[in-house]
Amino acid sequence: MLWVKTSGGGSTGWKLIGTQAEPLTAPIPPSPVNAQDVWTRLEDLENKLKASGLLST
């Protein structure tokens, strides 16, 4: 289960945002890594975070 702190202090203010069946990972880049590889991995990770609700759109 995934939770995000939305308000309050202590143990209050937590909101359930769902469950996670698999880890959020970016694909392993080819070697050597260049700037385009890094950009592609960051964009992929951003899209996965948005899809999971952990990052706002």
Predicted model as a PDB file, atoms N, CA, C, CB and O in Angstrom, pLDDT in the B-factor column:
MODEL        1                                                                  
ATOM      1  N   MET A   1       0.838  -1.171   0.000  1.00 67.00           N  
ATOM      2  CA  MET A   1       0.000   0.000   0.000  1.00 67.00           C  
ATOM      3  C   MET A   1       0.883   1.235   0.000  1.00 67.00           C  
ATOM      4  CB  MET A   1      -0.953  -0.002   1.205  1.00 67.00           C  
ATOM      5  O   MET A   1       1.954   1.249   0.608  1.00 67.00           O  
ATOM      6  N   LEU A   2       0.424   2.266  -0.687  1.00 74.00           N  
ATOM      7  CA  LEU A   2       1.154   3.523  -0.748  1.00 74.00           C  
ATOM      8  C   LEU A   2       0.343   4.613  -0.077  1.00 74.00           C  
ATOM      9  CB  LEU A   2       1.478   3.905  -2.204  1.00 74.00           C  
ATOM     10  O   LEU A   2      -0.860   4.737  -0.305  1.00 74.00           O  
ATOM     11  N   TRP A   3       1.012   5.404   0.755  1.00 76.00           N  
ATOM     12  CA  TRP A   3       0.376   6.502   1.470  1.00 76.00           C  
ATOM     13  C   TRP A   3       1.146   7.779   1.193  1.00 76.00           C  
ATOM     14  CB  TRP A   3       0.307   6.218   2.992  1.00 76.00           C  
ATOM     15  O   TRP A   3       2.354   7.735   0.958  1.00 76.00           O  
ATOM     16  N   VAL A   4       0.472   8.904   1.218  1.00 80.00           N  
ATOM     17  CA  VAL A   4       1.123  10.199   1.064  1.00 80.00           C  
ATOM     18  C   VAL A   4       0.623  11.109   2.179  1.00 80.00           C  
ATOM     19  CB  VAL A   4       0.841  10.821  -0.348  1.00 80.00           C  
ATOM     20  O   VAL A   4      -0.562  11.097   2.514  1.00 80.00           O  
ATOM     21  N   LYS A   5       1.524  11.892   2.748  1.00 82.00           N  
ATOM     22  CA  LYS A   5       1.168  12.817   3.823  1.00 82.00           C  
ATOM     23  C   LYS A   5       0.581  14.066   3.180  1.00 82.00           C  
ATOM     24  CB  LYS A   5       2.411  13.168   4.723  1.00 82.00           C  
ATOM     25  O   LYS A   5       1.257  14.742   2.405  1.00 82.00           O  
ATOM     26  N   THR A   6      -0.675  14.374   3.498  1.00 85.00           N  
ATOM     27  CA  THR A   6      -1.345  15.517   2.876  1.00 85.00           C  
ATOM     28  C   THR A   6      -1.531  16.688   3.823  1.00 85.00           C  
ATOM     29  CB  THR A   6      -2.680  15.096   2.346  1.00 85.00           C  
ATOM     30  O   THR A   6      -1.631  17.831   3.376  1.00 85.00           O  
ATOM     31  N   SER A   7      -1.578  16.424   5.128  1.00 84.00           N  
ATOM     32  CA  SER A   7      -1.769  17.508   6.092  1.00 84.00           C  
ATOM     33  C   SER A   7      -1.535  16.991   7.500  1.00 84.00           C  
ATOM     34  CB  SER A   7      -3.183  18.116   5.968  1.00 84.00           C  
ATOM     35  O   SER A   7      -1.305  15.801   7.716  1.00 84.00           O  
ATOM     36  N   GLY A   8      -1.600  17.912   8.454  1.00 82.00           N  
ATOM     37  CA  GLY A   8      -1.537  17.529   9.856  1.00 82.00           C  
ATOM     38  C   GLY A   8      -0.155  17.133  10.326  1.00 82.00           C  
ATOM     39  O   GLY A   8       0.818  17.161   9.573  1.00 82.00           O  
ATOM     40  N   GLY A   9      -0.098  16.769  11.580  1.00 80.00           N  
ATOM     41  CA  GLY A   9       1.149  16.350  12.189  1.00 80.00           C  
ATOM     42  C   GLY A   9       0.994  14.990  12.824  1.00 80.00           C  
ATOM     43  O   GLY A   9      -0.119  14.495  12.998  1.00 80.00           O  
ATOM     44  N   GLY A  10       2.093  14.400  13.163  1.00 82.00           N  
ATOM     45  CA  GLY A  10       2.045  13.092  13.798  1.00 82.00           C  
ATOM     46  C   GLY A  10       1.469  12.027  12.886  1.00 82.00           C  
ATOM     47  O   GLY A  10       1.865  11.893  11.728  1.00 82.00           O  
ATOM     48  N   SER A  11       0.518  11.265  13.434  1.00 83.00           N  
ATOM     49  CA  SER A  11      -0.037  10.147  12.663  1.00 83.00           C  
ATOM     50  C   SER A  11      -1.313  10.522  11.918  1.00 83.00           C  
ATOM     51  CB  SER A  11      -0.318   8.976  13.580  1.00 83.00           C  
ATOM     52  O   SER A  11      -2.004   9.637  11.413  1.00 83.00           O  
ATOM     53  N   THR A  12      -1.645  11.812  11.835  1.00 85.00           N  
ATOM     54  CA  THR A  12      -2.841  12.230  11.105  1.00 85.00           C  
ATOM     55  C   THR A  12      -2.451  12.819   9.752  1.00 85.00           C  
ATOM     56  CB  THR A  12      -3.652  13.259  11.927  1.00 85.00           C  
ATOM     57  O   THR A  12      -1.297  13.183   9.529  1.00 85.00           O  
ATOM     58  N   GLY A  13      -3.426  12.905   8.860  1.00 85.00           N  
ATOM     59  CA  GLY A  13      -3.207  13.551   7.571  1.00 85.00           C  
ATOM     60  C   GLY A  13      -2.660  12.666   6.477  1.00 85.00           C  
ATOM     61  O   GLY A  13      -2.166  13.178   5.472  1.00 85.00           O  
ATOM     62  N   TRP A  14      -2.728  11.355   6.632  1.00 86.00           N  
ATOM     63  CA  TRP A  14      -2.245  10.437   5.607  1.00 86.00           C  
ATOM     64  C   TRP A  14      -3.381  10.034   4.674  1.00 86.00           C  
ATOM     65  CB  TRP A  14      -1.615   9.192   6.250  1.00 86.00           C  
ATOM     66  O   TRP A  14      -4.506   9.809   5.121  1.00 86.00           O  
ATOM     67  N   LYS A  15      -3.088   9.943   3.383  1.00 83.00           N  
ATOM     68  CA  LYS A  15      -4.082   9.555   2.381  1.00 83.00           C  
ATOM     69  C   LYS A  15      -3.577   8.320   1.635  1.00 83.00           C  
ATOM     70  CB  LYS A  15      -4.366  10.728   1.386  1.00 83.00           C  
ATOM     71  O   LYS A  15      -2.451   8.304   1.137  1.00 83.00           O  
ATOM     72  N   LEU A  16      -4.409   7.299   1.563  1.00 80.00           N  
ATOM     73  CA  LEU A  16      -4.078   6.097   0.812  1.00 80.00           C  
ATOM     74  C   LEU A  16      -4.151   6.414  -0.677  1.00 80.00           C  
ATOM     75  CB  LEU A  16      -5.033   4.924   1.181  1.00 80.00           C  
ATOM     76  O   LEU A  16      -5.151   6.949  -1.156  1.00 80.00           O  
ATOM     77  N   ILE A  17      -3.095   6.084  -1.402  1.00 78.00           N  
ATOM     78  CA  ILE A  17      -3.110   6.351  -2.844  1.00 78.00           C  
ATOM     79  C   ILE A  17      -3.061   5.067  -3.665  1.00 78.00           C  
ATOM     80  CB  ILE A  17      -1.937   7.245  -3.224  1.00 78.00           C  
ATOM     81  O   ILE A  17      -2.917   5.120  -4.886  1.00 78.00           O  
ATOM     82  N   GLY A  18      -3.177   3.932  -3.018  1.00 73.00           N  
ATOM     83  CA  GLY A  18      -3.270   2.677  -3.766  1.00 73.00           C  
ATOM     84  C   GLY A  18      -2.221   1.671  -3.368  1.00 73.00           C  
ATOM     85  O   GLY A  18      -1.526   1.820  -2.363  1.00 73.00           O  
ATOM     86  N   THR A  19      -2.129   0.659  -4.171  1.00 70.00           N  
ATOM     87  CA  THR A  19      -1.150  -0.397  -3.946  1.00 70.00           C  
ATOM     88  C   THR A  19      -0.196  -0.442  -5.123  1.00 70.00           C  
ATOM     89  CB  THR A  19      -1.840  -1.769  -3.742  1.00 70.00           C  
ATOM     90  O   THR A  19      -0.494   0.079  -6.197  1.00 70.00           O  
ATOM     91  N   GLN A  20       0.916  -1.048  -4.922  1.00 64.00           N  
ATOM     92  CA  GLN A  20       1.957  -1.123  -5.937  1.00 64.00           C  
ATOM     93  C   GLN A  20       2.284  -2.582  -6.189  1.00 64.00           C  
ATOM     94  CB  GLN A  20       3.223  -0.337  -5.507  1.00 64.00           C  
ATOM     95  O   GLN A  20       2.776  -3.269  -5.294  1.00 64.00           O  
ATOM     96  N   ALA A  21       2.022  -3.060  -7.380  1.00 62.00           N  
ATOM     97  CA  ALA A  21       2.289  -4.458  -7.705  1.00 62.00           C  
ATOM     98  C   ALA A  21       3.757  -4.685  -8.051  1.00 62.00           C  
ATOM     99  CB  ALA A  21       1.409  -4.904  -8.864  1.00 62.00           C  
ATOM    100  O   ALA A  21       4.293  -5.766  -7.805  1.00 62.00           O  
ATOM    101  N   GLU A  22       4.405  -3.677  -8.616  1.00 67.00           N  
ATOM    102  CA  GLU A  22       5.799  -3.819  -9.006  1.00 67.00           C  
ATOM    103  C   GLU A  22       6.534  -2.523  -8.711  1.00 67.00           C  
ATOM    104  CB  GLU A  22       5.924  -4.194 -10.502  1.00 67.00           C  
ATOM    105  O   GLU A  22       5.910  -1.463  -8.655  1.00 67.00           O  
ATOM    106  N   PRO A  23       7.839  -2.582  -8.522  1.00 68.00           N  
ATOM    107  CA  PRO A  23       8.582  -1.367  -8.196  1.00 68.00           C  
ATOM    108  C   PRO A  23       8.619  -0.386  -9.365  1.00 68.00           C  
ATOM    109  CB  PRO A  23       9.997  -1.721  -7.778  1.00 68.00           C  
ATOM    110  O   PRO A  23       8.561  -0.781 -10.529  1.00 68.00           O  
ATOM    111  N   LEU A  24       8.717   0.892  -9.034  1.00 66.00           N  
ATOM    112  CA  LEU A  24       8.895   1.921 -10.052  1.00 66.00           C  
ATOM    113  C   LEU A  24      10.382   1.999 -10.372  1.00 66.00           C  
ATOM    114  CB  LEU A  24       8.337   3.312  -9.572  1.00 66.00           C  
ATOM    115  O   LEU A  24      11.176   2.463  -9.553  1.00 66.00           O  
ATOM    116  N   THR A  25      10.749   1.554 -11.541  1.00 71.00           N  
ATOM    117  CA  THR A  25      12.155   1.565 -11.929  1.00 71.00           C  
ATOM    118  C   THR A  25      12.287   2.106 -13.342  1.00 71.00           C  
ATOM    119  CB  THR A  25      12.769   0.150 -11.829  1.00 71.00           C  
ATOM    120  O   THR A  25      11.350   2.057 -14.139  1.00 71.00           O  
ATOM    121  N   ALA A  26      13.446   2.611 -13.624  1.00 68.00           N  
ATOM    122  CA  ALA A  26      13.771   3.041 -14.980  1.00 68.00           C  
ATOM    123  C   ALA A  26      14.631   1.952 -15.609  1.00 68.00           C  
ATOM    124  CB  ALA A  26      14.509   4.434 -14.988  1.00 68.00           C  
ATOM    125  O   ALA A  26      15.385   1.273 -14.911  1.00 68.00           O  
ATOM    126  N   PRO A  27      14.519   1.782 -16.929  1.00 71.00           N  
ATOM    127  CA  PRO A  27      15.322   0.754 -17.576  1.00 71.00           C  
ATOM    128  C   PRO A  27      16.819   1.042 -17.436  1.00 71.00           C  
ATOM    129  CB  PRO A  27      14.944   0.644 -19.053  1.00 71.00           C  
ATOM    130  O   PRO A  27      17.225   2.204 -17.392  1.00 71.00           O  
ATOM    131  N   ILE A  28      17.630   0.002 -17.366  1.00 73.00           N  
ATOM    132  CA  ILE A  28      19.082   0.160 -17.292  1.00 73.00           C  
ATOM    133  C   ILE A  28      19.570   0.667 -18.640  1.00 73.00           C  
ATOM    134  CB  ILE A  28      19.789  -1.187 -16.905  1.00 73.00           C  
ATOM    135  O   ILE A  28      19.279   0.067 -19.675  1.00 73.00           O  
ATOM    136  N   PRO A  29      20.317   1.778 -18.631  1.00 66.00           N  
ATOM    137  CA  PRO A  29      20.766   2.348 -19.903  1.00 66.00           C  
ATOM    138  C   PRO A  29      21.903   1.534 -20.511  1.00 66.00           C  
ATOM    139  CB  PRO A  29      21.212   3.796 -19.706  1.00 66.00           C  
ATOM    140  O   PRO A  29      22.594   0.793 -19.811  1.00 66.00           O  
ATOM    141  N   PRO A  30      22.086   1.679 -21.812  1.00 69.00           N  
ATOM    142  CA  PRO A  30      23.233   1.024 -22.440  1.00 69.00           C  
ATOM    143  C   PRO A  30      24.525   1.695 -21.946  1.00 69.00           C  
ATOM    144  CB  PRO A  30      23.129   1.091 -24.005  1.00 69.00           C  
ATOM    145  O   PRO A  30      24.490   2.800 -21.405  1.00 69.00           O  
ATOM    146  N   SER A  31      25.622   1.039 -22.132  1.00 79.00           N  
ATOM    147  CA  SER A  31      26.903   1.602 -21.715  1.00 79.00           C  
ATOM    148  C   SER A  31      27.661   2.032 -22.954  1.00 79.00           C  
ATOM    149  CB  SER A  31      27.733   0.580 -20.880  1.00 79.00           C  
ATOM    150  O   SER A  31      27.645   1.269 -23.919  1.00 79.00           O  
ATOM    151  N   PRO A  32      28.310   3.153 -23.025  1.00 83.00           N  
ATOM    152  CA  PRO A  32      28.348   4.222 -22.031  1.00 83.00           C  
ATOM    153  C   PRO A  32      27.062   5.052 -22.070  1.00 83.00           C  
ATOM    154  CB  PRO A  32      29.570   5.125 -22.266  1.00 83.00           C  
ATOM    155  O   PRO A  32      26.350   5.063 -23.074  1.00 83.00           O  
ATOM    156  N   VAL A  33      26.779   5.736 -20.980  1.00 81.00           N  
ATOM    157  CA  VAL A  33      25.575   6.550 -20.856  1.00 81.00           C  
ATOM    158  C   VAL A  33      25.859   7.943 -21.399  1.00 81.00           C  
ATOM    159  CB  VAL A  33      25.095   6.620 -19.380  1.00 81.00           C  
ATOM    160  O   VAL A  33      26.907   8.528 -21.129  1.00 81.00           O  
ATOM    161  N   ASN A  34      24.899   8.469 -22.177  1.00 86.00           N  
ATOM    162  CA  ASN A  34      25.036   9.838 -22.650  1.00 86.00           C  
ATOM    163  C   ASN A  34      23.857  10.668 -22.126  1.00 86.00           C  
ATOM    164  CB  ASN A  34      25.103   9.883 -24.209  1.00 86.00           C  
ATOM    165  O   ASN A  34      22.974  10.133 -21.456  1.00 86.00           O  
ATOM    166  N   ALA A  35      23.841  11.946 -22.421  1.00 88.00           N  
ATOM    167  CA  ALA A  35      22.806  12.847 -21.906  1.00 88.00           C  
ATOM    168  C   ALA A  35      21.409  12.424 -22.363  1.00 88.00           C  
ATOM    169  CB  ALA A  35      23.086  14.282 -22.355  1.00 88.00           C  
ATOM    170  O   ALA A  35      20.456  12.537 -21.593  1.00 88.00           O  
ATOM    171  N   GLN A  36      21.270  11.946 -23.583  1.00 88.00           N  
ATOM    172  CA  GLN A  36      19.967  11.517 -24.086  1.00 88.00           C  
ATOM    173  C   GLN A  36      19.459  10.315 -23.302  1.00 88.00           C  
ATOM    174  CB  GLN A  36      20.049  11.180 -25.583  1.00 88.00           C  
ATOM    175  O   GLN A  36      18.264  10.224 -23.024  1.00 88.00           O  
ATOM    176  N   ASP A  37      20.348   9.390 -22.940  1.00 85.00           N  
ATOM    177  CA  ASP A  37      19.952   8.231 -22.131  1.00 85.00           C  
ATOM    178  C   ASP A  37      19.417   8.682 -20.773  1.00 85.00           C  
ATOM    179  CB  ASP A  37      21.145   7.267 -21.940  1.00 85.00           C  
ATOM    180  O   ASP A  37      18.397   8.176 -20.304  1.00 85.00           O  
ATOM    181  N   VAL A  38      20.102   9.623 -20.150  1.00 87.00           N  
ATOM    182  CA  VAL A  38      19.677  10.122 -18.840  1.00 87.00           C  
ATOM    183  C   VAL A  38      18.319  10.795 -18.964  1.00 87.00           C  
ATOM    184  CB  VAL A  38      20.720  11.109 -18.257  1.00 87.00           C  
ATOM    185  O   VAL A  38      17.434  10.556 -18.143  1.00 87.00           O  
ATOM    186  N   TRP A  39      18.143  11.631 -19.978  1.00 91.00           N  
ATOM    187  CA  TRP A  39      16.877  12.330 -20.188  1.00 91.00           C  
ATOM    188  C   TRP A  39      15.739  11.330 -20.392  1.00 91.00           C  
ATOM    189  CB  TRP A  39      16.977  13.279 -21.399  1.00 91.00           C  
ATOM    190  O   TRP A  39      14.661  11.499 -19.822  1.00 91.00           O  
ATOM    191  N   THR A  40      15.964  10.305 -21.187  1.00 90.00           N  
ATOM    192  CA  THR A  40      14.956   9.278 -21.453  1.00 90.00           C  
ATOM    193  C   THR A  40      14.564   8.551 -20.174  1.00 90.00           C  
ATOM    194  CB  THR A  40      15.474   8.276 -22.490  1.00 90.00           C  
ATOM    195  O   THR A  40      13.381   8.317 -19.929  1.00 90.00           O  
ATOM    196  N   ARG A  41      15.554   8.194 -19.355  1.00 86.00           N  
ATOM    197  CA  ARG A  41      15.276   7.502 -18.091  1.00 86.00           C  
ATOM    198  C   ARG A  41      14.500   8.392 -17.129  1.00 86.00           C  
ATOM    199  CB  ARG A  41      16.582   7.044 -17.435  1.00 86.00           C  
ATOM    200  O   ARG A  41      13.577   7.921 -16.465  1.00 86.00           O  
ATOM    201  N   LEU A  42      14.859   9.669 -17.043  1.00 90.00           N  
ATOM    202  CA  LEU A  42      14.140  10.593 -16.158  1.00 90.00           C  
ATOM    203  C   LEU A  42      12.698  10.793 -16.617  1.00 90.00           C  
ATOM    204  CB  LEU A  42      14.862  11.945 -16.100  1.00 90.00           C  
ATOM    205  O   LEU A  42      11.782  10.835 -15.796  1.00 90.00           O  
ATOM    206  N   GLU A  43      12.502  10.915 -17.917  1.00 93.00           N  
ATOM    207  CA  GLU A  43      11.151  11.084 -18.447  1.00 93.00           C  
ATOM    208  C   GLU A  43      10.303   9.837 -18.171  1.00 93.00           C  
ATOM    209  CB  GLU A  43      11.200  11.375 -19.962  1.00 93.00           C  
ATOM    210  O   GLU A  43       9.131   9.949 -17.810  1.00 93.00           O  
ATOM    211  N   ASP A  44      10.892   8.657 -18.339  1.00 90.00           N  
ATOM    212  CA  ASP A  44      10.181   7.412 -18.057  1.00 90.00           C  
ATOM    213  C   ASP A  44       9.793   7.326 -16.583  1.00 90.00           C  
ATOM    214  CB  ASP A  44      11.043   6.204 -18.447  1.00 90.00           C  
ATOM    215  O   ASP A  44       8.668   6.949 -16.255  1.00 90.00           O  
ATOM    216  N   LEU A  45      10.719   7.675 -15.700  1.00 89.00           N  
ATOM    217  CA  LEU A  45      10.445   7.645 -14.273  1.00 89.00           C  
ATOM    218  C   LEU A  45       9.369   8.665 -13.902  1.00 89.00           C  
ATOM    219  CB  LEU A  45      11.725   7.912 -13.481  1.00 89.00           C  
ATOM    220  O   LEU A  45       8.492   8.370 -13.090  1.00 89.00           O  
ATOM    221  N   GLU A  46       9.428   9.856 -14.489  1.00 91.00           N  
ATOM    222  CA  GLU A  46       8.404  10.876 -14.248  1.00 91.00           C  
ATOM    223  C   GLU A  46       7.020  10.368 -14.659  1.00 91.00           C  
ATOM    224  CB  GLU A  46       8.743  12.169 -15.015  1.00 91.00           C  
ATOM    225  O   GLU A  46       6.050  10.543 -13.922  1.00 91.00           O  
ATOM    226  N   ASN A  47       6.931   9.750 -15.814  1.00 90.00           N  
ATOM    227  CA  ASN A  47       5.650   9.220 -16.293  1.00 90.00           C  
ATOM    228  C   ASN A  47       5.110   8.131 -15.367  1.00 90.00           C  
ATOM    229  CB  ASN A  47       5.805   8.666 -17.710  1.00 90.00           C  
ATOM    230  O   ASN A  47       3.906   8.073 -15.117  1.00 90.00           O  
ATOM    231  N   LYS A  48       5.989   7.271 -14.861  1.00 89.00           N  
ATOM    232  CA  LYS A  48       5.556   6.218 -13.947  1.00 89.00           C  
ATOM    233  C   LYS A  48       5.099   6.806 -12.610  1.00 89.00           C  
ATOM    234  CB  LYS A  48       6.692   5.209 -13.722  1.00 89.00           C  
ATOM    235  O   LYS A  48       4.116   6.337 -12.037  1.00 89.00           O  
ATOM    236  N   LEU A  49       5.790   7.811 -12.116  1.00 88.00           N  
ATOM    237  CA  LEU A  49       5.384   8.464 -10.871  1.00 88.00           C  
ATOM    238  C   LEU A  49       4.024   9.148 -11.030  1.00 88.00           C  
ATOM    239  CB  LEU A  49       6.446   9.490 -10.434  1.00 88.00           C  
ATOM    240  O   LEU A  49       3.189   9.087 -10.127  1.00 88.00           O  
ATOM    241  N   LYS A  50       3.803   9.794 -12.166  1.00 89.00           N  
ATOM    242  CA  LYS A  50       2.503  10.431 -12.432  1.00 89.00           C  
ATOM    243  C   LYS A  50       1.401   9.380 -12.525  1.00 89.00           C  
ATOM    244  CB  LYS A  50       2.559  11.261 -13.738  1.00 89.00           C  
ATOM    245  O   LYS A  50       0.312   9.570 -11.983  1.00 89.00           O  
ATOM    246  N   ALA A  51       1.679   8.283 -13.204  1.00 88.00           N  
ATOM    247  CA  ALA A  51       0.673   7.223 -13.366  1.00 88.00           C  
ATOM    248  C   ALA A  51       0.310   6.587 -12.030  1.00 88.00           C  
ATOM    249  CB  ALA A  51       1.184   6.148 -14.327  1.00 88.00           C  
ATOM    250  O   ALA A  51      -0.819   6.137 -11.838  1.00 88.00           O  
ATOM    251  N   SER A  52       1.272   6.552 -11.105  1.00 85.00           N  
ATOM    252  CA  SER A  52       1.008   5.955  -9.803  1.00 85.00           C  
ATOM    253  C   SER A  52       0.348   6.933  -8.831  1.00 85.00           C  
ATOM    254  CB  SER A  52       2.296   5.437  -9.209  1.00 85.00           C  
ATOM    255  O   SER A  52      -0.101   6.539  -7.754  1.00 85.00           O  
ATOM    256  N   GLY A  53       0.293   8.219  -9.218  1.00 83.00           N  
ATOM    257  CA  GLY A  53      -0.301   9.226  -8.344  1.00 83.00           C  
ATOM    258  C   GLY A  53       0.676   9.826  -7.352  1.00 83.00           C  
ATOM    259  O   GLY A  53       0.278  10.628  -6.507  1.00 83.00           O  
ATOM    260  N   LEU A  54       1.943   9.454  -7.435  1.00 83.00           N  
ATOM    261  CA  LEU A  54       2.936  10.001  -6.509  1.00 83.00           C  
ATOM    262  C   LEU A  54       3.480  11.356  -6.953  1.00 83.00           C  
ATOM    263  CB  LEU A  54       4.079   9.029  -6.352  1.00 83.00           C  
ATOM    264  O   LEU A  54       4.154  12.040  -6.182  1.00 83.00           O  
ATOM    265  N   LEU A  55       3.192  11.742  -8.185  1.00 82.00           N  
ATOM    266  CA  LEU A  55       3.628  13.033  -8.719  1.00 82.00           C  
ATOM    267  C   LEU A  55       2.452  13.635  -9.464  1.00 82.00           C  
ATOM    268  CB  LEU A  55       4.884  12.885  -9.655  1.00 82.00           C  
ATOM    269  O   LEU A  55       1.810  12.969 -10.276  1.00 82.00           O  
ATOM    270  N   SER A  56       2.175  14.904  -9.182  1.00 80.00           N  
ATOM    271  CA  SER A  56       1.037  15.532  -9.852  1.00 80.00           C  
ATOM    272  C   SER A  56       1.369  15.833 -11.305  1.00 80.00           C  
ATOM    273  CB  SER A  56       0.625  16.819  -9.125  1.00 80.00           C  
ATOM    274  O   SER A  56       2.530  16.009 -11.677  1.00 80.00           O  
ATOM    275  N   THR A  57       0.332  15.887 -12.106  1.00 69.00           N  
ATOM    276  CA  THR A  57       0.538  16.129 -13.544  1.00 69.00           C  
ATOM    277  C   THR A  57       0.631  17.594 -13.844  1.00 69.00           C  
ATOM    278  CB  THR A  57      -0.580  15.517 -14.361  1.00 69.00           C  
ATOM    279  O   THR A  57       0.804  17.977 -15.001  1.00 69.00           O  
TER     280      THR A  57                                                      
ENDMDL                                                                          
END                                                                             
